[in-house]
């Protein structure tokens, strides 16, 4: 019985490993404000499909404060946001 369970578990894991991982989508936005002290950025953005949110202007934390060094108010960007420890966070920006 234990062998059957182990085989079933191995089969399930191999199927999940073969499934493609969905790549995060970049969203277009415009930087409205950069707050390096608070490590936050305000972005007017299009829909965030991975978070099921419509376009709006909102404040995000940043995963890496170094992202803010190149960020300039009024700049058009593309970014990926996600929930990190319960906070909406920019995890990648270009």
Residue pairs with C-beta under 8 A, 6 or more apart in sequence:
24 50
24 80
24 82
24 91
24 92
25 49
25 50
25 80
26 78
26 79
26 80
26 92
26 94
27 45
27 46
27 47
27 48
27 49
27 78
27 79
27 80
27 81
28 45
28 46
28 76
28 77
28 78
29 43
29 44
29 45
29 46
29 76
29 77
29 78
29 79
30 43
30 44
30 45
30 74
30 75
30 76
30 77
31 41
31 42
31 43
31 71
31 72
31 73
31 74
31 75
31 77
32 42
32 43
32 44
32 57
32 73
33 41
33 42
33 59
33 73
34 41
34 42
34 68
34 71
34 72
34 73
35 41
35 42
36 65
36 68
36 69
39 61
39 62
39 65
39 68
40 59
40 60
40 61
40 62
41 59
41 60
41 62
41 67
41 68
41 71
41 90
42 57
42 58
42 59
42 60
43 57
43 58
43 60
43 77
43 79
43 90
44 55
44 56
44 57
45 55
45 56
45 57
45 58
45 79
46 55
47 53
47 54
47 55
48 81
50 80
50 81
50 82
51 81
51 82
51 83
51 88
58 88
60 81
60 88
60 89
60 90
61 84
61 87
61 88
61 89
61 90
62 68
62 89
62 90
62 93
63 84
63 89
63 90
63 91
63 92
67 90
67 93
71 77
71 93
77 93
77 94
78 93
78 94
79 90
79 92
79 93
79 94
80 90
80 91
80 92
80 93
81 88
81 89
81 90
81 91
82 88
82 89
82 91
83 89
84 91
